Amino acid sequence: MNKYLTKRQMEIGLVVLASIFLIALVYYTVTNIYLPAKDSKDQMTAQLASERDVLFSMQKQLANKDPNETVTSAPLQKVVPVIPLEDALLIRLEKAEVKSNSRIEEINFSKEVFDMELLPESVQNLETILMEVTLVADTYKQVDTFIYEIEEMIRIMNVETIQFEATAEKTEEESDIGEMKVVISFNAYFRPDLVNLQNEAPKVDAPPPALKFDPTTINKMTGTEKAE
């Protein structure tokens, strides 16, 4: 057997090695360059199509929008109004009282300025109305229902504290410990810095006045009093 490769065998070997190198190069190019680029292109095409659909949808909404329609802050003010709206809070407390079958004994209102360090940069001023409600109930379920009805408001309301007053100790199974009293503190928020939006504040659904005249100095000054 000839120990030396012939010229023909060497040429065949070089061709085989070149073929293997070419195949490896093609494989590397396809797997590391072509396929990732193709996937990236497909993703960008899909994203572009999605954004185009969103754009068309927004253009359609703008085309169907009434040009005379004005933007109002009323929906946002149902969550955080620009005025305290204590009357609306009182009406909600009364509804919660009825639905929970409990009894409100006392309500105290106070206003506090929210900590400025906790406010975002876009909010210049935020104040809270602190309501302390003394509630008389027969069961814990009534108290729970009362709190639930308050928290169901669209307006943001936070329960701060719940304090139960001690009741008489029940010594016998048949004995009745009577009513229990609980003091619940709620916080409601408003934005007094947005003065120009006060005319868009929610209106309180209250009964009309009883057509009584207010005999105060301001009425006499403005000529609104009625002669007796």
Steps between C-alpha positions, in 0.01 A plus 500: 500500500635835402584706808480825308177654378467546133419838352150380423439392858626832631266687272208288617594563863517876445161493331351308794650739754380801302151348480494440876617858566240639259222300665610615845513860379151478351364338817655770719368777276149358493472427873682804639430773248213423259249338740539763781469777243192335352340459845574863585349612169187290560460647850541854371250433223247363749557795736463745212175336394369515858594868537342573162175340619507712817567812293211423266272439799597833657454682171157343466405612851623852428306508175179398678555743787278803520720807432280706732547258791686652791728325746380509860657404831167380643581124480834552678339720763275212599821336625680807639298823485641851523265600784431311825137399418415423862130484411562209264697321771216551748249355254723195450534453875122508535459238227758278669315545828173384345649203312693377805199542729724683748475846655733796464527678831750771410705626201800733527672660199848646489735602219868417475774582247658192346874452556670678208792257500262217408346685204617453139659799328188565288285549811552835671245465778283226642276525803302240688171500682520288812162365610460343842175305511365366827291199401267296719438142383375169632737272308841511335327419172325836513832678550653307212207587273527869596872512413441307176236750384738790565789336313273428203492872419656607171676772697820378664434426867745347746415350836757635744400359840230280655457521878251289691380616837499233768165334563370327806633149554260222411472278806218271388413347168153652500612844611494793259806726490305769311624735233864559426652834403782541249684810380609477134729756337487552124715716274375659178723705269452816293715738290442862607778626272292436184276801550418537130328157502258570784213559259539137382481351850235230552160628601351373825171316449317675783132594533401853389485780762182557697454852353600663826676836503823555688470822709875563511698817447634386166148456363402847611811646341434335165130577503395137489283513810125487464273745665282354765 
